Amino acid sequence: MKILQINTIYKYKSTGRTCWEVEKALEAQGHHSLTLHQVGDTTDTKHSYVVNSKCGYYFHKLMSRLTGLDGYYSFFATRRALKVIQRYEPDIIHLRNLHGGYLHLPTLFKFLARYNKPVVYNLHDTWAYTGKCPGYENVHCDKWKRECKKCPQWKKYPKSYFFDRSNKIFRDKKRWYSGINNMTVVGVSDYMKTESLQSALFQGRRVERIYNWIDLDSFRPYDEKQNKETREKYGLSDGFLVIGVSSYWKKNTEYEEICALAKELGEEAHVCLVGGVDIKLPHANMYHIPNLDSMEELARIYSSADAFVSTSTTESFGKVAAEALACGVPAVVYASTGIKEIPGSDCGGIVDKHDIMKMKEKLLEIKEKGKKCYISACRKRAEKLFNYMENAKQLINLYYNILGINNK
């Protein structure tokens, strides 16, 4: 069996690692995977192909910002990529994140309709079934259920300087998808599955839920001595430590609320933000650790904390919260989007959106009980729901099912 994956990135960050992990799971069963991508590891030409050049990428981004049409450029790069697909002759084409300025989508979907191979469309965000946005929770928009137009976020990612083209893109997607006879949609959480089923773009489609997974060998609890060493290495407090993780912290509601939480906690706790940040942290009980390339090092920082917290309201899944659980760390999150499915009842807390005082209360409850009371339950939940081998097996079994292969 040969699987062709298409994604913005490969081998690094969340969706890029997922492509690589699917590749490894397939190879373990004697199958093969090839990923077409914009950025990532370009040395592994056996398993990956870079769709666009840097010049092509920057031209695409410029044109999309000027015209409001993201995914309508990189024509020649896409034509070259389609020749790679034809040479590879995949059994299934697995679409992931198609936004990001590296594909000419009209050409791609015209090819998919004509090529007539089964398509799996993985929903890592909401972009696939909206006019343009990868998240709509914060603007309370439900136009995507019928037809996107007059987008309240048309100036945001994918950025547009002058035009709202959400209606054209939505209509184009509807036409593109209708041309594909065999397309299965996969949500990375129950939230994504439920939302996509309400979209006018996926009516009548088979929609499954396969949770994102965690590498449980890399993300695991460390012992007290190792946790103490990690805190000393990064100059972290010996007291009750709360950790928040993001690829980049910027001055938005998520950042402001976690700062407000730190202020409310005061001497009760220290808050460490992991990820890129250009802003001076406003409170003395706050720490910062830059982005880490090593999963093991990130796991050590998770494990050294007493609790994980997220003030995000637009998570399709919430992988950082699941990673924290795998390291034995309870998570406190908002009752919003996919991240609310991560902690369960015994592994932290779920509070109403923007309720900082309730979040503080949950964290102090964890402090009172002690982290040791949560480690076993958190790890067991991660092993049950977010197990790499089990969830990758679900995906491979879905491939078998689509192709009519009996895997017994």
Buried (B, 14 or more C-beta within 10 A) or exposed (E): BEBBBBBBBBBBBBBBBBBBBBBEBBEEEEBBBBBBBBBBBEEBEEBBBBBBEEEBBEBBBEBBBEBBBBBBBBBEBBEEBBEEBEEBEBBBBBBBBBBBBBBBBBBBBBBBBEBEBBBBBBBBBBBBBBBBBBBBBBEEBEBBBEBBBEBBBBBBBBEBEEBBBBBBBBBBBBEBBBEBEEBBBBBBBEBBBEBBBEBBBBEEBBBBBBBBBBBBEBBBBBEEEEBBEBBEEBEBEEEBBBBBBBEEBEEEEBBEBBBBBBBBBEEBBBBBBBBEBEEEBEBEBBBBBEBBEEBEBBBBBBBBBBBBBBBBBBBBBBBBBBBBBBBBBBBBBBEBBBBBBBBBEEBBBBBEBBBBEBBBBBBBBBBEEEBEEBBEBBBBBBBEBBBBEBBBBBBBEBBBBBEEEEEE
